[in-house]
Amino acid sequence: MSAATVTAPPYTSVPRTPDATVTDPALVRRAVKAAALGNAMEWFDFGVYSYIAVTLGKVFFPSGNPTAQLLSTFGAFAAAFVVRPLGGLVFGPLGDRVGRQKVLAVTMIMMAVGTFAIGLIPSYATIGTGAPLLLLLARLVQGFSTGGEYAGATTFIAEYAPDRKRGFLGSWLEFGTLAGYIGGAGLVTLMTALLSPHDLTSWGWRIPFLIAGPMGIIGLYLRMRLEETPAFAAEVEKAESSRPKVPLREMITGQWKALLLCMGLVLVFNVTDYMLLSYMPSYLTSELKYDETHGLLVVLGVMALMMIVQPFAGALSDRVGRRPVIAAGCAGFLFLSVPALLLIRQGSLAAVALGMGALGLLLVCFTAAMPSALPALFPTRVRYGSLSIGFNISVSLFGGTTPLVVTALIGATGNMMMPAYYMMAASVIGGAAVWFIAESAGRPLPGSAPSVERAGH
């Protein structure tokens, strides 16, 4: 196969042959780092918000009822997910029109601004109802930007990665998620241990949100240095224009089967993700009256375990396929959610760690395989847009609302096993979606030429 370099300024300088795209490992690593850092920043914020929810309730939603405070805080958390589909409708099609790299730079700026702004909002005691309204506004900015972030990052990595390593390289995106969670949770844990409750409520809670400013500048720098993906550059060449035009209708009605499968996979992925990483710390503290610091340390340990396993599980999905790995996660949550939660409810450190650890390892089946499985559902021409729409609708309806819904269900029924039942229901839907998707491991992305690694690597 003779290597002929086809250049498509200003999009990419990646070598392509008539039959395949030849990837540069150094360029691929740089793309993965930039995408993962943006995801880490997004989930740093979500992690901080979840782990410090009780304190935020006291600052922005003063009430004599701790449950009402928690519900109000999680309500503001869920509000961001209302506008995520709108962000997906804007940024997704834009990413298919002007390019993945440009849109990802914009979403990075918006995320950083929204998170940084939360750290500057005066408390309810200072400005009254203006405080929760400003918090809601900042959350809406975050939610809108996030509508284009995850789908864009998964698309970016998938289109850069060689076919045989797409699972392994895609798994680093969720490695960034876990790193962001650990950074946020670790900082909250440190502040909880070192600061008095008064100091934490009066000023300490602001620190994690203010860190988003410098993180955003670093992430923006990395993303601005990237070239456009080879798959998008090829699409530009085929369109004989620098602005491929894709009707929104084609992204939705033309892809309705893939969209339904995407939503089913995202549902089980995000319900279990938000349940374990966002809701369980508050569940341990507010529902089981577990010591706050010890509860946070257990969750940190679980996330560290997941980070260690994550790349290996991604590589496994390249060898055995995405479908078996995702199906194993669905089966695990269906049969092990109740035993795991019963262990957690025992309250001892060993039992909580064992139950949380089991759920964390099951979640790795999704975090490792989904970043490569989801982009493979759609052709290059509509990949960013269709994936943004399907992903964000599902996350908004089922993922981001998980803490709020489960808290409300426990309050209404008094049944402390509701988290397990909710995860089991999600696993059934996810399992049905897995049954109908085609295996994508080791195969080219739909609408793209085969992607191979440069010889010698």
LINJOHU-V57000 format. One line per field, one symbol per residue. burial: 1 if it has 9 or more other C-alpha atoms within 8 Angstrom, else 0. A space follows every 10 residues. Layout:
burial=???
This chain:
burial=0000110100 1111111001 1111100101 1101111111 1111111111 1111111111 1100000011 1111111111 1111111111 1111111111 1111101111 1111111110 1011001000 1101110111 1111111111 1111111111 1111111111 1111111111 1111111110 1100100011 1001111111 1110111011 0111011111 1110111010 0001010001 1100100111 1111111111 1111111111 1111110101 0111111111 0111111011 1111111101 1111111111 1111001101 1111001000 1111111111 1111111111 1111111111 1111111111 1111111111 1111011111 0000001111 1111111111 1111001001 1101110111 1111000
